[in-house]
């Protein structure tokens, strides 16, 4: 009986979630977002503007962040953390994506 209640609770939890049916989205960053974040990190932090090297560095950091960070529903994250089998199945699905399409 406990398993049924846990499953129903999970479904209800998802239906009430503001992330419903969009559990994960890639994070969006721009060089300007990173510049603002660095400037906000401390009162004495100065971010040089107009420096081509710094602009390229920030653009590269923004690109790397977009390719590696994910914003996800807290329920989805908790389910992945508590179920290593589910996380492994998802990982295998993604690794074999081109074979299945």
Secondary structure, 3 states (H helix, E strand, C coil): CHHHHHHHHHHHHHHHCCCCCCCEEECCCCHHHHHHHHHHCCCCCCCCCCCHHHHHHHHHHHHHHHHHCEEECHHHHHHHHHCHHHHHHHHHHHHCHHHHC
